[in-house]
Every structure is written in C-alpha cells, then in structure tokens.
Amino acid sequence: MADDKASRTANIFDVARLAGVSHQTVSRVLNDMPNVRPATRARVEQAIAQLRYSPSPAARALVTRRTRTIGLVTPGTVDYGPSSIAMNFNFAARAARYNVDAISSAQTDAAEVRVAIDGLLKQRVDAIVLIVIDAEVLAAIQALELDVPVVAAAATPRPHPRLVAIDQYRGARAAVRHLLESGYTTVRHIAGPARNPDAIERLRGWREEIASARAQSTPPLHGDWTAASGYRIASETDLAPGEGIFVANDQMSIGVLSALRERGLRVPDDVGVVGFDDIPEASFVYPSLTTVRQDFAALGEILMQKVLLMVEEPDTVSETTPLPTRLVVRDSAPTRS
C-alpha cells in the first residue's frame, strides 16, 4: 500500500495515515515544534522518508493557515537605497525559509499602493512589507487596518511599531559636523525629493546641526537623487571657496564633483563634499567620496525579524530603534585638525 502511495505525489494526509497520527501532528513535526513525543516524531519522519513526501506551500497553508509567503511592495525606481533594501530583505526571507512575492508601485499616491497591497492579499500572503519613498503614502500605511501584519521601511522623527529604519537624522548630523570641524564655514545642503521620508530626515539633521553649531544657514536645494540633478544644482549655485556641501545621496554627489571640476573649484581644497549611502562607486570617483554608510544588510534582517515577530506573536507591540550609520572619510572631505 505504501508503494502505491509513493508512486504518486504523497500529501500530508498520506503521511498521517501511514504514521498513525493526525495531520496536525505531522504539521508539528514539519515545523519542528517541541510538543511532539520522540517516538511519534520518529514514526512521522519514517513515513515522510518512505513516501518521499515534500511539503508544498499549499499543503503547509492547508494545515497552518500560512503560506510562508510575504508580500513586498517596492517603489518603481532603481535608486540604490530602495533596491538595496529589497535585495537584502529577500536574502533574509529566504534564510528564514519564506518566499517573497514582490510587486512594484510608483508610490505617487496612497491609492496606487493600496491596489498593490490588495493584489498581494489575494495571494494569501502572511504579511505585507513596504519600502516607502513618499511621506503621504507612509501616513496612509500607518493608518491601515489589515488582517495580516504590515511593516514598512521608512525613516520618521519618531519610532512606530510598524516601521524599521536606518537613522538618517543622526547620519546627516554627523556629515554636517564633519564638514564644519574640517574648517568649512558654510555647509550647503543638496536635498532629495521634498516628500521622500529619508530625504526629510536628512534635511532635518542638516538644519539642526547647523543651528546647534550656530553656523550660517542657507536655503536647501532639492534634487531628484540623480547625478544629473546634482550636476545641475552645483553648476547653477553661487559657491565660494571655503564652503562645504552635504549631498543627500552619492549619485547626486557624483554630479556635484563633476560640476565643481568644470567650474575650477578644487575638492577638497576649495569646497568639501560629503554624500550619503556609500555606493560601491564612492571610493573610485575622483576625488574619492566622503560619505555616510548605511547597513542595508542589517536593515533587511531586522525587517524580517519584525515580520516574524508580528506573525508569530500578533499581540506583541514593539518599536525598533533605528540602525546607526557610519561616516566614511575619504578625499572629498578629509579630516582636518
């Protein structure tokens, strides 16, 4: 009889019948739960081996009501930060034996993101993770009431149980402090898009560090994360020797360095430049770029930990401390005594 079952694809109920247990017990063995007697576990494992049973996602969902699949909503962009978060979250999910069903949304408004979420819910995902690049969308997500856990990667001034983030604010303050301590009397800021949560926090950090140091304040200049926007702003802005520029990401910094070179302004002798992200190219541009490094691998792992906690213990409420950044000093703004 067992041979007949092995000749077709076995299911969890076949294993239960052969082992003489309930399918719930088979599920507990498959999920390595502790409340199974050793002799019972051995019978189930022997039946699994005899039937060559491999649990499918559908079979797991039938018993556990879970699909071990997480829905991931990403922005429709190839920018380094969001792309790195998505990649590292995928790595962390696979390490935890979860699948990721990803969908891109332009994130121009909350309605678009809600359509993406509804599409994933139809796939019976266990949780929803969002990489958010718009403050209005983030506010709508924080107000969502769904039957599955929702976690977002986005920086905010205050912690929130549904959010995980890297500390953009303190990273920005460290960048500005470094430029001021290196002797640059004015530190301008080329900011990211005005509604981007990370850009907002970097802008807040720049403003408060300037105020704390009682340094000269200048209006922020907004780019769109691209090298072209950094080049345009640095080409058009009235800059003088002795000034520093804190740029909200490394791609814009590359454009800034090119524009300064064309204008005959030497970096770092005339103008100091600090970026944000520490992209792989940052140490290979000329001069090599001083920047703020973000640990995207750690952020991916913490996102997954938050998801697991909310799935396994839905009544637990916890706020995650933002991950620290690290200033990486290179030639575009070296340390000066």
ZAMARKOL-531316 format. One record per residue (C-alpha): residue number from 1; residue in one letter; x, y, z. Coordinates in pm, 1 decimal. Example, Ala and Ser with C-alpha at 12.3 -4.5 7.8 and 13.67 -1.06 7.14 Angstrom:
<recs>
+-----+----+----------+----------+----------+
:   i : aa :     east :    north :       up :
+-----+----+----------+----------+----------+
:   1 :  A :   1230.0 :   -450.0 :    780.0 :
:   2 :  S :   1367.0 :   -106.0 :    714.0 :
+-----+----+----------+----------+----------+
</recs>
This chain:
<recs>
+-----+----+----------+----------+----------+
:   i : aa :     east :    north :       up :
+-----+----+----------+----------+----------+
:   1 :  M :      0.0 :      0.0 :      0.0 :
:   2 :  A :    286.0 :    236.9 :     84.4 :
:   3 :  D :    443.6 :    160.5 :   -254.1 :
:   4 :  D :    117.3 :    261.7 :   -426.5 :
:   5 :  K :    126.2 :    594.7 :   -243.3 :
:   6 :  A :    491.6 :    651.0 :   -328.2 :
:   7 :  S :    413.3 :    605.8 :   -699.0 :
:   8 :  R :    213.2 :    929.7 :   -693.9 :
:   9 :  T :    276.5 :   1256.6 :   -513.7 :
:  10 :  A :    215.9 :   1196.6 :   -144.8 :
:  11 :  N :     37.9 :   1450.9 :     68.0 :
:  12 :  I :     29.4 :   1530.6 :    436.9 :
:  13 :  F :   -274.4 :   1307.2 :    494.5 :
:  14 :  D :    -91.9 :   1007.3 :    343.1 :
:  15 :  V :    191.8 :   1067.0 :    589.0 :
:  16 :  A :    -55.1 :   1093.3 :    877.2 :
:  17 :  R :   -228.8 :    764.1 :    785.0 :
:  18 :  L :     97.8 :    574.2 :    746.2 :
:  19 :  A :    235.6 :    707.6 :   1075.1 :
:  20 :  G :    -95.0 :    657.9 :   1257.9 :
:  21 :  V :   -121.8 :   1017.8 :   1369.4 :
:  22 :  S :   -328.7 :   1325.0 :   1286.5 :
:  23 :  H :   -227.1 :   1563.4 :   1010.6 :
:  24 :  Q :   -183.4 :   1828.5 :   1281.2 :
:  25 :  T :     87.9 :   1614.7 :   1437.6 :
:  26 :  V :    259.4 :   1582.5 :   1100.1 :
:  27 :  S :    249.3 :   1960.9 :   1071.8 :
:  28 :  R :    410.6 :   1999.7 :   1413.4 :
:  29 :  V :    691.6 :   1767.8 :   1308.7 :
:  30 :  L :    739.3 :   1950.9 :    977.4 :
:  31 :  N :    758.6 :   2283.6 :   1159.4 :
:  32 :  D :    996.8 :   2139.7 :   1421.6 :
:  33 :  M :    765.8 :   2222.7 :   1711.1 :
:  34 :  P :    865.0 :   2088.2 :   2052.7 :
:  35 :  N :    533.2 :   1938.1 :   2167.0 :
:  36 :  V :    576.0 :   1600.0 :   1991.1 :
:  37 :  R :    691.1 :   1282.2 :   2169.1 :
:  38 :  P :   1020.5 :   1140.9 :   2036.1 :
:  39 :  A :    861.6 :    806.8 :   1936.1 :
:  40 :  T :    581.3 :    985.1 :   1748.5 :
:  41 :  R :    828.8 :   1215.7 :   1576.5 :
:  42 :  A :   1032.9 :    914.2 :   1466.8 :
:  43 :  R :    723.6 :    744.8 :   1315.6 :
:  44 :  V :    630.4 :   1058.6 :   1125.2 :
:  45 :  E :    984.7 :   1108.9 :    995.8 :
:  46 :  Q :    997.4 :    744.3 :    884.9 :
:  47 :  A :    665.1 :    787.0 :    698.1 :
:  48 :  I :    793.4 :   1106.2 :    533.3 :
:  49 :  A :   1104.1 :    924.6 :    413.6 :
:  50 :  Q :    910.2 :    617.6 :    298.4 :
:  51 :  L :    662.5 :    824.0 :     97.4 :
:  52 :  R :    928.6 :   1067.1 :    -23.4 :
:  53 :  Y :    698.3 :   1343.4 :     94.2 :
:  54 :  S :    799.0 :   1703.3 :     32.8 :
:  55 :  P :    552.1 :   1958.3 :    172.2 :
:  56 :  S :    430.7 :   2210.7 :    -83.6 :
:  57 :  P :    340.1 :   2568.2 :     12.1 :
:  58 :  A :    -25.9 :   2479.6 :    -45.3 :
:  59 :  A :     -3.0 :   2182.0 :    189.5 :
:  60 :  R :    155.9 :   2392.5 :    459.3 :
:  61 :  A :   -112.9 :   2656.2 :    418.2 :
:  62 :  L :   -387.5 :   2392.9 :    449.9 :
:  63 :  V :   -266.0 :   2292.5 :    794.1 :
:  64 :  T :   -103.9 :   2604.3 :    936.3 :
:  65 :  R :   -324.3 :   2862.3 :    761.6 :
:  66 :  R :      1.9 :   3018.8 :    646.9 :
:  67 :  T :    164.2 :   3024.3 :    305.7 :
:  68 :  R :    515.5 :   3119.3 :    424.5 :
:  69 :  T :    499.2 :   3393.3 :    164.0 :
:  70 :  I :    549.3 :   3763.7 :    229.4 :
:  71 :  G :    417.5 :   4033.1 :      0.2 :
:  72 :  L :    675.4 :   4301.7 :    -78.7 :
:  73 :  V :    571.8 :   4636.8 :   -228.3 :
:  74 :  T :    867.8 :   4820.2 :   -380.3 :
:  75 :  P :    880.8 :   5164.3 :   -542.2 :
:  76 :  G :    907.3 :   5176.3 :   -919.0 :
:  77 :  T :   1267.0 :   5300.4 :   -905.2 :
:  78 :  V :   1619.3 :   5167.2 :   -944.9 :
:  79 :  D :   1763.1 :   5405.2 :   -684.1 :
:  80 :  Y :   2039.1 :   5246.8 :   -475.4 :
:  81 :  G :   1870.8 :   5268.4 :   -134.5 :
:  82 :  P :   1532.0 :   5108.5 :   -211.6 :
:  83 :  S :   1692.5 :   4849.6 :   -440.1 :
:  84 :  S :   1942.0 :   4751.1 :   -169.4 :
:  85 :  I :   1668.2 :   4721.2 :     93.7 :
:  86 :  A :   1459.5 :   4498.5 :   -134.3 :
:  87 :  M :   1755.7 :   4275.4 :   -220.3 :
:  88 :  N :   1864.9 :   4229.1 :    140.6 :
:  89 :  F :   1511.0 :   4166.6 :    259.9 :
:  90 :  N :   1482.6 :   3888.8 :      0.2 :
:  91 :  F :   1804.3 :   3735.4 :    133.8 :
:  92 :  A :   1676.5 :   3748.9 :    493.3 :
:  93 :  A :   1338.7 :   3599.8 :    397.4 :
:  94 :  R :   1499.0 :   3307.2 :    216.6 :
:  95 :  A :   1724.4 :   3244.1 :    516.5 :
:  96 :  A :   1406.2 :   3219.4 :    727.5 :
:  97 :  R :   1252.0 :   2978.9 :    470.0 :
:  98 :  Y :    997.2 :   3229.6 :    345.3 :
:  99 :  N :    912.4 :   3315.2 :    -13.5 :
: 100 :  V :    872.2 :   3674.3 :   -128.4 :
: 101 :  D :    604.1 :   3783.4 :   -374.5 :
: 102 :  A :    711.8 :   4130.2 :   -492.9 :
: 103 :  I :    519.0 :   4395.8 :   -680.0 :
: 104 :  S :    632.3 :   4743.1 :   -785.1 :
: 105 :  S :    418.8 :   5052.0 :   -733.9 :
: 106 :  A :    500.5 :   5404.1 :   -849.4 :
: 107 :  Q :    400.1 :   5529.0 :   -500.0 :
: 108 :  T :    275.4 :   5860.1 :   -634.2 :
: 109 :  D :    -31.2 :   5829.3 :   -414.5 :
: 110 :  A :   -173.4 :   5603.1 :   -145.8 :
: 111 :  A :   -445.0 :   5465.0 :   -376.2 :
: 112 :  E :   -185.2 :   5307.7 :   -606.3 :
: 113 :  V :    -11.3 :   5142.2 :   -314.0 :
: 114 :  R :   -343.0 :   5011.6 :   -179.2 :
: 115 :  V :   -411.9 :   4846.9 :   -516.1 :
: 116 :  A :    -73.9 :   4672.6 :   -491.1 :
: 117 :  I :   -147.0 :   4558.7 :   -134.6 :
: 118 :  D :   -489.3 :   4423.0 :   -232.7 :
: 119 :  G :   -327.7 :   4224.4 :   -514.4 :
: 120 :  L :    -88.5 :   4061.4 :   -269.5 :
: 121 :  L :   -364.9 :   3988.1 :    -17.5 :
: 122 :  K :   -542.8 :   3787.1 :   -287.1 :
: 123 :  Q :   -233.3 :   3563.7 :   -292.8 :
: 124 :  R :   -292.5 :   3490.4 :     80.3 :
: 125 :  V :     41.7 :   3628.3 :    193.0 :
: 126 :  D :    128.3 :   3605.0 :    563.0 :
: 127 :  A :    244.1 :   3967.2 :    588.3 :
: 128 :  I :    299.0 :   4281.9 :    383.0 :
: 129 :  V :    632.3 :   4467.9 :    371.7 :
: 130 :  L :    661.7 :   4805.7 :    200.7 :
: 131 :  I :    962.9 :   5012.4 :    100.7 :
: 132 :  V :    822.7 :   5364.0 :    117.8 :
: 133 :  I :    957.2 :   5671.5 :    -63.5 :
: 134 :  D :    667.3 :   5913.6 :    -11.5 :
: 135 :  A :    560.8 :   6073.0 :    317.7 :
: 136 :  E :    191.0 :   6086.4 :    225.8 :
: 137 :  V :    192.1 :   5718.2 :    135.3 :
: 138 :  L :    366.8 :   5643.5 :    465.0 :
: 139 :  A :     95.5 :   5823.5 :    663.0 :
: 140 :  A :   -172.1 :   5618.4 :    485.9 :
: 141 :  I :     14.4 :   5293.2 :    555.8 :
: 142 :  Q :     41.6 :   5371.4 :    926.3 :
: 143 :  A :   -337.1 :   5404.0 :    939.1 :
: 144 :  L :   -408.4 :   5075.0 :    757.1 :
: 145 :  E :   -612.6 :   4804.4 :    929.8 :
: 146 :  L :   -549.2 :   4467.5 :    764.5 :
: 147 :  D :   -587.8 :   4104.1 :    866.4 :
: 148 :  V :   -213.5 :   4044.7 :    817.7 :
: 149 :  P :     85.5 :   4225.2 :    969.5 :
: 150 :  V :    214.7 :   4532.2 :    783.5 :
: 151 :  V :    575.2 :   4652.8 :    816.2 :
: 152 :  A :    735.2 :   4944.0 :    632.0 :
: 153 :  A :   1093.3 :   5056.3 :    578.1 :
: 154 :  A :   1096.1 :   5434.3 :    614.3 :
: 155 :  A :   1256.8 :   5697.3 :    834.5 :
: 156 :  T :   1045.2 :   5916.6 :   1063.6 :
: 157 :  P :   1117.9 :   6153.7 :   1352.9 :
: 158 :  R :    950.4 :   5915.2 :   1599.1 :
: 159 :  P :    956.4 :   5532.9 :   1622.8 :
: 160 :  H :    645.5 :   5340.9 :   1524.2 :
: 161 :  P :    562.0 :   4970.6 :   1581.9 :
: 162 :  R :    514.5 :   4913.7 :   1207.9 :
: 163 :  L :    837.1 :   5083.2 :   1096.8 :
: 164 :  V :   1202.7 :   4991.0 :   1069.8 :
: 165 :  A :   1464.6 :   5236.5 :    953.4 :
: 166 :  I :   1823.9 :   5347.7 :    937.4 :
: 167 :  D :   1896.4 :   5662.6 :   1138.0 :
: 168 :  Q :   1901.6 :   5921.8 :    860.2 :
: 169 :  Y :   1880.5 :   6211.6 :   1104.3 :
: 170 :  R :   2193.4 :   6129.8 :   1304.2 :
: 171 :  G :   2377.9 :   6028.5 :    989.2 :
: 172 :  A :   2309.6 :   6372.6 :    843.6 :
: 173 :  R :   2419.5 :   6548.6 :   1160.0 :
: 174 :  A :   2747.2 :   6353.7 :   1156.7 :
: 175 :  A :   2810.6 :   6455.0 :    794.3 :
: 176 :  V :   2748.8 :   6825.1 :    862.9 :
: 177 :  R :   2952.1 :   6818.5 :   1185.4 :
: 178 :  H :   3245.6 :   6665.0 :    998.5 :
: 179 :  L :   3241.3 :   6941.5 :    735.9 :
: 180 :  L :   3223.3 :   7216.2 :    999.8 :
: 181 :  E :   3500.3 :   7061.6 :   1208.5 :
: 182 :  S :   3712.2 :   7033.4 :    894.1 :
: 183 :  G :   3704.8 :   7411.1 :    857.1 :
: 184 :  Y :   3429.3 :   7472.4 :    603.5 :
: 185 :  T :   3249.2 :   7782.1 :    729.5 :
: 186 :  T :   2920.9 :   7729.7 :    544.6 :
: 187 :  V :   2760.0 :   7390.9 :    475.1 :
: 188 :  R :   2500.5 :   7389.3 :    199.3 :
: 189 :  H :   2258.0 :   7102.3 :    151.0 :
: 190 :  I :   2151.6 :   6941.6 :   -174.8 :
: 191 :  A :   1846.5 :   6753.4 :    -54.0 :
: 192 :  G :   1646.0 :   6470.6 :   -204.5 :
: 193 :  P :   1280.4 :   6490.7 :   -316.2 :
: 194 :  A :   1071.4 :   6700.4 :    -79.0 :
: 195 :  R :    823.2 :   6419.0 :      5.1 :
: 196 :  N :   1078.4 :   6139.7 :     48.8 :
: 197 :  P :   1090.7 :   6027.5 :    417.2 :
: 198 :  D :   1467.1 :   5964.1 :    415.4 :
: 199 :  A :   1533.6 :   6298.1 :    246.0 :
: 200 :  I :   1312.9 :   6473.3 :    502.0 :
: 201 :  E :   1510.5 :   6323.8 :    790.7 :
: 202 :  R :   1846.9 :   6410.8 :    632.4 :
: 203 :  L :   1723.9 :   6766.1 :    580.2 :
: 204 :  R :   1612.9 :   6783.1 :    944.6 :
: 205 :  G :   1953.6 :   6658.3 :   1059.2 :
: 206 :  W :   2134.5 :   6919.8 :    845.8 :
: 207 :  R :   1918.7 :   7202.0 :    978.5 :
: 208 :  E :   1956.1 :   7106.7 :   1343.4 :
: 209 :  E :   2332.9 :   7055.4 :   1323.4 :
: 210 :  I :   2371.7 :   7393.8 :   1153.1 :
: 211 :  A :   2158.1 :   7554.3 :   1425.2 :
: 212 :  S :   2346.7 :   7374.7 :   1702.6 :
: 213 :  A :   2681.6 :   7497.5 :   1566.7 :
: 214 :  R :   2541.8 :   7848.1 :   1505.4 :
: 215 :  A :   2677.3 :   7825.1 :   1154.1 :
: 216 :  Q :   2547.6 :   8024.5 :    858.9 :
: 217 :  S :   2215.3 :   7893.8 :    731.2 :
: 218 :  T :   2134.5 :   7868.4 :    360.6 :
: 219 :  P :   1820.2 :   7750.9 :    178.7 :
: 220 :  P :   1823.5 :   7378.8 :     88.6 :
: 221 :  L :   1839.8 :   7287.9 :   -280.7 :
: 222 :  H :   1628.2 :   6989.5 :   -388.5 :
: 223 :  G :   1744.8 :   6730.4 :   -639.6 :
: 224 :  D :   1584.5 :   6406.7 :   -754.2 :
: 225 :  W :   1855.7 :   6157.4 :   -643.5 :
: 226 :  T :   2019.0 :   6151.0 :   -990.4 :
: 227 :  A :   2374.2 :   6255.6 :  -1080.7 :
: 228 :  A :   2222.7 :   6487.4 :  -1342.4 :
: 229 :  S :   2031.9 :   6683.9 :  -1077.1 :
: 230 :  G :   2342.5 :   6714.8 :   -859.4 :
: 231 :  Y :   2539.6 :   6840.2 :  -1158.7 :
: 232 :  R :   2272.4 :   7094.5 :  -1248.8 :
: 233 :  I :   2242.8 :   7233.5 :   -896.0 :
: 234 :  A :   2619.7 :   7260.0 :   -842.9 :
: 235 :  S :   2655.7 :   7427.5 :  -1183.4 :
: 236 :  E :   2390.4 :   7690.6 :  -1112.0 :
: 237 :  T :   2452.7 :   7764.7 :   -742.4 :
: 238 :  D :   2673.3 :   8056.0 :   -635.7 :
: 239 :  L :   2952.7 :   7878.5 :   -446.3 :
: 240 :  A :   3263.7 :   8024.4 :   -287.5 :
: 241 :  P :   3587.9 :   7868.8 :   -162.2 :
: 242 :  G :   3561.1 :   7763.1 :    199.3 :
: 243 :  E :   3212.4 :   7617.5 :    167.8 :
: 244 :  G :   3108.6 :   7257.5 :    223.5 :
: 245 :  I :   2823.7 :   7069.9 :     57.6 :
: 246 :  F :   2629.0 :   6792.6 :    225.1 :
: 247 :  V :   2461.2 :   6599.9 :    -56.3 :
: 248 :  A :   2166.2 :   6373.9 :     29.3 :
: 249 :  N :   2294.2 :   6076.8 :   -172.8 :
: 250 :  D :   2606.9 :   5960.1 :   -351.4 :
: 251 :  Q :   2461.3 :   5966.9 :   -702.7 :
: 252 :  M :   2393.3 :   6339.3 :   -676.9 :
: 253 :  S :   2739.7 :   6380.4 :   -523.5 :
: 254 :  I :   2898.3 :   6236.1 :   -837.8 :
: 255 :  G :   2723.0 :   6505.5 :  -1040.9 :
: 256 :  V :   2835.3 :   6770.9 :   -792.2 :
: 257 :  L :   3201.4 :   6664.7 :   -819.3 :
: 258 :  S :   3183.0 :   6684.8 :  -1199.0 :
: 259 :  A :   3028.9 :   7032.8 :  -1193.4 :
: 260 :  L :   3280.9 :   7165.2 :   -941.6 :
: 261 :  R :   3568.5 :   7035.1 :  -1151.6 :
: 262 :  E :   3430.9 :   7210.5 :  -1459.3 :
: 263 :  R :   3398.0 :   7535.1 :  -1262.2 :
: 264 :  G :   3759.6 :   7518.3 :  -1149.6 :
: 265 :  L :   3668.9 :   7468.2 :   -782.5 :
: 266 :  R :   3909.3 :   7220.3 :   -623.3 :
: 267 :  V :   3777.3 :   6944.6 :   -398.5 :
: 268 :  P :   3858.3 :   6940.0 :   -109.4 :
: 269 :  D :   4086.3 :   7248.0 :   -113.1 :
: 270 :  D :   3813.9 :   7494.3 :   -214.2 :
: 271 :  V :   3493.2 :   7301.7 :   -147.0 :
: 272 :  G :   3430.4 :   6992.7 :     66.9 :
: 273 :  V :   3170.4 :   6735.1 :    -37.6 :
: 274 :  V :   3001.8 :   6464.0 :    173.5 :
: 275 :  G :   2745.6 :   6223.4 :     31.4 :
: 276 :  F :   2512.6 :   5961.3 :    176.6 :
: 277 :  D :   2478.8 :   5582.7 :    112.9 :
: 278 :  D :   2836.4 :   5469.9 :     37.0 :
: 279 :  I :   2755.3 :   5318.9 :   -300.3 :
: 280 :  P :   3018.5 :   5081.4 :   -445.5 :
: 281 :  E :   3146.6 :   5355.8 :   -679.5 :
: 282 :  A :   3208.3 :   5605.6 :   -395.4 :
: 283 :  S :   3571.3 :   5506.8 :   -339.8 :
: 284 :  F :   3652.2 :   5509.3 :   -714.4 :
: 285 :  V :   3535.6 :   5857.4 :   -818.5 :
: 286 :  Y :   3786.7 :   6144.3 :   -814.0 :
: 287 :  P :   3837.7 :   6257.2 :   -553.6 :
: 288 :  S :   3711.1 :   5957.7 :   -357.9 :
: 289 :  L :   3387.6 :   6045.0 :   -182.6 :
: 290 :  T :   3346.9 :   6101.8 :    188.1 :
: 291 :  T :   3001.6 :   5965.6 :    266.1 :
: 292 :  V :   2764.2 :   5818.0 :    523.2 :
: 293 :  R :   2737.8 :   5439.4 :    505.6 :
: 294 :  Q :   2404.0 :   5264.5 :    555.3 :
: 295 :  D :   2388.7 :   4898.0 :    659.0 :
: 296 :  F :   2123.9 :   4768.4 :    421.2 :
: 297 :  A :   2201.2 :   4404.0 :    502.6 :
: 298 :  A :   2119.6 :   4463.3 :    869.6 :
: 299 :  L :   1804.0 :   4652.5 :    772.8 :
: 300 :  G :   1685.5 :   4356.9 :    563.5 :
: 301 :  E :   1740.1 :   4122.2 :    857.1 :
: 302 :  I :   1557.4 :   4349.8 :   1101.1 :
: 303 :  L :   1265.6 :   4383.4 :    859.7 :
: 304 :  M :   1238.1 :   4005.5 :    853.9 :
: 305 :  Q :   1268.2 :   3980.2 :   1233.1 :
: 306 :  K :    986.6 :   4231.9 :   1270.0 :
: 307 :  V :    770.6 :   4031.7 :   1027.6 :
: 308 :  L :    834.4 :   3703.7 :   1213.1 :
: 309 :  L :    751.8 :   3863.5 :   1548.7 :
: 310 :  M :    425.7 :   4007.4 :   1417.5 :
: 311 :  V :    326.0 :   3679.0 :   1250.1 :
: 312 :  E :    413.0 :   3454.5 :   1544.5 :
: 313 :  E :    308.0 :   3693.1 :   1823.9 :
: 314 :  P :     49.7 :   3930.2 :   1674.1 :
: 315 :  D :    -40.8 :   4082.4 :   2010.2 :
: 316 :  T :    316.8 :   4194.3 :   2077.1 :
: 317 :  V :    381.4 :   4564.8 :   2023.4 :
: 318 :  S :    743.2 :   4674.6 :   1989.6 :
: 319 :  E :    926.4 :   4971.2 :   1845.7 :
: 320 :  T :   1257.8 :   4915.8 :   1669.5 :
: 321 :  T :   1547.2 :   5154.4 :   1732.5 :
: 322 :  P :   1679.3 :   5294.3 :   1402.7 :
: 323 :  L :   2005.5 :   5138.5 :   1286.3 :
: 324 :  P :   2314.4 :   5360.2 :   1318.5 :
: 325 :  T :   2509.2 :   5490.3 :   1021.4 :
: 326 :  R :   2886.7 :   5533.2 :    986.6 :
: 327 :  L :   3078.8 :   5824.6 :    840.5 :
: 328 :  V :   3339.4 :   5702.5 :    589.7 :
: 329 :  V :   3607.4 :   5969.1 :    545.0 :
: 330 :  R :   3777.7 :   5988.2 :    205.0 :
: 331 :  D :   3942.1 :   6256.7 :     -8.0 :
: 332 :  S :   3642.7 :   6478.5 :    -92.5 :
: 333 :  A :   3630.5 :   6596.4 :    271.1 :
: 334 :  P :   3929.1 :   6464.4 :    467.4 :
: 335 :  T :   3964.2 :   6512.3 :    841.3 :
: 336 :  R :   4144.5 :   6835.7 :    924.7 :
: 337 :  S :   4271.8 :   6947.8 :   1262.9 :
+-----+----+----------+----------+----------+
</recs>
